[in-house]
Structures are given as C-alpha cells and as structure tokens.
C-alpha cells in the first residue's frame, strides 16, 4: 500500500456581494478564471453576483479582459490554447448556453476560445453539469444569497470557493455553511500559493492535503508505540 493524497477539482463558486470592491473583484476574478485559459483546478467555475452590482461588475470584467489580453484576444499569441480538440469541442458546446455577455468567439483550427462570460444560465444548463476547465464563466444573479448557498451545498463539494464582501457576518456564514477544500476572501487562487496553508479537496474534490509542513506530514507514517514499565 502506498500513501496517497488526491487533489481533484469540481465546480468552484465565486460570490460577489453588494458591498464588494467591484474593481478589485473584477481584476482578481479575471486573473483567477482566465489564467491558462481557465485550465486550472482552482479556477472559479461559476459566478454568483448580487443583482444590485451585476451590470457594473460585468462591465468591469469586460474592461479588465481587454486590459489584460487586448482588444482581440484571438490575435493575442500569449493567450493559451485549449489542450486538445476533444476538450475544445466539449467547451464549444457550453458557448450555446444562456446569453453571451462577453466574448463567445472561437477558432477550432487553433484551439482558441476567447474569455467568455455567459448570462441567463440555470442550474440545469449543460455548462453547470461538469467542471468547465476552460475560459467560460457562467453568471447567476441573486437578491438573497441563502438559496444560492443551498444550491452549492446540495452539489458535490468544490475544491475552492471565493467570496468578495466586507461583511464579516456574511463571511462567517459562508465559511460555516459550505464545505470546500480551500479558498479566499476578496481574492482568488492565492490560498494555493501559500506554504503556510494546506492545499487539498474534500469529498469529490479530493482527499488529504499538501504544501509546506503538510506535504511532509501527509506522506509520513507516525509510528505509535506504547512502552510500559515492568
């Protein structure tokens, strides 16, 4: 038997509440979602946005995409390609879900899909049935976060969760109510870069954790010995 830890994936939600710093949220969501064209295990998989800030946040995300990747991402030779044709075709089907708010173009011959944000999706949409692992971001709006948290909880436990809010009571509610591997408040991805934080999943998103001291511990056997006096 060989000790093993599994860091898997899943549908990692990002939540932007009404009191969030929207410009900061847009910057960090674009970085987190479109790094390596979304082909990372901890990329935000879908976005929940309070209805009061939805339109402004979408505008800021669009501006941030242009700032980071240029006016025509398909001409940007630094933007990553999709790993293979099979995954390109799988992702392309998601582009037909809902309403395209940003992006939506692709070039199959080059395995390129530009950063895309989708609105008017629902929990039964095909884009919500599996981990996306690509540059497609479905967006939901909410007025009351509680039903959205219920939807997250009744699905497989995500590898990551990202919450943008200054409300400490809301932060505590989300952290206590939702089981997930790890995550950030007012940021994305950074939790996995710290050697002071164990990184891993829970349930279907993984088992065990590693990084820093945790990497040593997870593959070490603590030999239990009890010695009694005669």
N, C-alpha and C positions, 0 to 999 in steps of 0.2 A: 504494500500500500504506500502511495506517495502523497504527502500533504499537498493540498491544492486550495487555491483561492480563485474564485471566478468573478471577474468584473465584466458584466454583460451590458445591458443597455435598457431600452424601453422608451416610453413616451414621457419625456421630462417637461413639465409645465413651467412657464414663466408667467408671473402675475404682476400687472402694473395697476396699482390702486390710484384713486383720485388725487391723493396728496403727494404722489411721487414726483421727483425731479425728472421731468419728461425728457429734457435734452440729454441728461446723463443716462436715463434708461434707454433711449434710442441708441446712443453710442455703444453702450455695453451689450445691448441685445444684438445689434448688427455684428459686433465683434464675435459674440458668443455663437450666434446662429450661422454665420457665413464663413467663419474660419474653415479652411479646407473645403469650401463649398458645402458646408453643413455635414461633412462626413467625419464627425467625431461622436463618440458615445455619449458625451455630456452636453451636446448642443441642445438649446431649447427646442423642443419638438412642436409645441403649440403655445399660443399666447392668449392669456385672459386679460382683458382690459376693461377698466371701469368705463361705462358709457359716457361719462362726463368728459373724459380725456381721450377717447378713441380717435377722433378725427385729427386732433393735434398731434398725437403720438404717431399716427400713420404718416402724416406729413413730415415729421422729424425723422422717421425711419427712412423714408424715401430720400430726404436730403442727405442723410448720413451715408446711405449706399452710394450716392453719386460722389460724395466727398472721398469715400474710401476707394471706390472701384472705377470712377469715371462715369461720363455720361452714357457710354455704350459699353457695358460690361462684356459683351460678347467679343469686343475688339481688344479687351484687356488681356494681354498674353500672360499676366501674372495671376489671373483668376483660375483656380484649379478646375480640372476636368473631372467628370464623373468617372469612377474607377473602371467601369466596363459597360458594354452595350446592354447587358441584362438589367443592370441597375438603372441605366439611363431610361430604358423602356418602362421600367416599374415606376420611376419618378414622373415620367411624362404623363402617365395616366392621372396622377394627382392634380396636374395642371388644369384638368377639366372640372375639378370640384369647385363649387362655390363661384365667387366673383373675384376676378383678378384685380387687386388694389395696387400692386406694384409688380413690375416685371412681367413674367409669363412667357418670354421668348426662349427658344432653344435651337440648337443646331446638332442634329443627330450625328452627322459625319465627324464632328469634332468632340462629341460627348460633352457639350456645354449646355448648361441651364443657368440663366441669369438669376440673381436673387429675386425670389418671388414671394409676395405676401397675398394670401387668399382670405377673403371675407365671405360671409353668408354660408359658412360651413356648419354642419351639425355633428353630433356625436356619432351618427351612423355613416357619415361620409367615408369614402374609401381611404382618404388621407388620414383618418383617425383610427384606422383598424390595425396599423402596424407602425413600428418605428420608421420615421421618414428617412433619416440618414442622407440628407441632401438639402439643397438650398431652397426649400419650400416651407413657408411658415403660415399655417392656418391660424386665424384670429377669431376669438369669440369676444363678445361684449357682455357685461353683466351690470346690474344695478345692485344686486345683493350677492355677495361672494359666497354665502353659505351653500346654496345649491351647487355652485361650481366645485366647492371643496368636496361635497358629497359625490359628485361625478368622478373626481380624481381618486377618492378613497375606494370607490367600488370597482376600480380598474386595477390591473397589476401594478405593483409598487414601482415607481420610477427610480432610475439611477440618480437623478438630480432634480432639484426644484429651485427656482429663482423667484424671489419676491422683492418688488420695488415699492416701498412705503416707508414713511417716517413714524407710523403709528405702532408703538411698541406693543400695545394690546393686540393689534391685528397680527403682528409678527409672532407673538406667543401663541395665538390661536392656531395659526397655520402650522407652526412647528410642532405643536402638541397634537393636532388633529390628523396630520398627514404623515404617513410613514414613507421615507425615501432614503436613498443611500447617503447623500450629502448635498450641499448646495450653498447658496449665497443670499444674503440680503443686500439689495442695492448693487448687485454685481452679477456677472456670470463667469463661469469657468475657474475663477481664481482659487476656489477651495481645493481643486485637484493639484495646484501648483505648490501648495504649502507642505513642507516636510514635517510640520507640526500637527497636521491633521491626517488621520487615517482616511484612506480613499477606497470606497467599495460600494457594493449594492446591497439590496435586501430583497428577499423573496425572489421573484422572477428577474430582478435586475442584478442579482449576483449573490455571492456568499463570501464572507471573510473580507479583509481589507489589508491595505499595504501603504507604503510611504514611510520614510523615516524609521523610527524605532519599531513601528508596527510591521514593517517589512521583515525585520529580524524575528519578531515575536511570532508572526503567522507561520513561519517555516521552521520554528524551533519546537522541540519537544521538551516540556517541563517534566522532568522525571520525578515522580512522587515517591519518597522514601520515608518510612516511619521507623525510627530506631528507639527501642525500649531498653531501659536498664535491666540488668539481670535481677 
